[in-house]
Amino acid sequence: MRIKSKRSQITIIMIVGLVIFIIVGLLLYLSKTSVKKSVQSSVRKTQSIPNEIQPIKEFVSNCVDKLAKDAAVLIGKQGGYIYSNQGGTYIGFSDTDEGIFFVNYENYKTAYNIKQPSLYAPQPYSTYIPSYPWVTFPYKTFGSTEKTFYGIYGINNMPPLNSSRGPHSIQTQIESFVDNNLDECMDFTLFEQQGHIIEAGRSRTKALIGSKDISVKSEIPIKITNTKTKENFELKDFSTVVEVRMKDIHNFISNLVENDITDIKFNIKTPQINLNYFDIEVVENAYQNDDIITITDTQFAIDGGNYEYTFARKNRAPALYFINESIILLPPNYIIYQDDLLRGSELNAEDPDEDNILLSIQAQLPDPDLPTILDRPQIKFRIEANDGRLSDYQIITVNRI
């Protein structure tokens, strides 16, 4: 009985071992088969675009690349904006809007990135002449000799860099331009003549703006049918990189603009900080008294030329130094001289656009021959700072006693 029991146990052990061997062998086989299928699938994916379709993919990729570069160039030529009639998001202007929204420069409608101050300004500032930029400029208060040149001298009209910072961002405009111009660029006539039916859906483009470049990815569903073999192929993802330091340029110009609209003594031609070595050129009086300012990146090129960002600057009024006494008492027959009107005040002015200023003192009388008019009980004088188009002034009243 014991011998039979031992034989039964050995048989059971052998059966269990055989089952385990079969299971292990099956698992190894399935694992190898799965790996083989995965490798084969991977190979098929890498070879999923046949040679006959590759030219179509390259053609569309070239379109995305060209349009991304065109968008960057337009952004630079037009003060950060691409207009709706060009495929961008910003409203298109008529030619009669020149001097209001843009300056026509080198056949581009270059937008104002620096505009005149708005009608409203918080106390103690003012945008109305003669109280502009504040009544006692550049002195902080009445009777003070302490000067400050920081105030409100304009509006920053630069578009934001990214869509998260506001509408009509440079990022959004690049994306819009690529999407709105792809249909015209993707002319598949040649490929259709070669025996392909090509159907392209609506593209969705995303742009990522960095310090050194702009990465553009376009999702374009394209279905291709070979009319001879009836084979179908699909393309979808396209991308390109535009080597433009858009982020660095935008940050640099934003700093220029902010300084220019808050510090009347700031000279936009010679900023103190220019770590990226951008070149700055100012074309004065490009439209009436409005300036054109171009920032050139001499380190990065696009399509064989240095990248440029150009914007317009609206002419703003100079600021006359405050004359302490606005009402003066003088004897009836006293001949009035300049020092009598200034009474120790400084005859000076500052201009936010670095324009030359003409300072003048004019008697507000019908007869300009002031020395012969000595018996008038009251005479008003206009002390004016004029930059050729806009002026700031102060009226000094002389009463005869």
Summary of the structure (lengths in Angstrom):
residues: 401
radius of gyration: 37.0
end to end distance: 150.2
largest distance: 154.4
contacts: 1163
relative contact order: 0.12
helix: 31%
strand: 30%
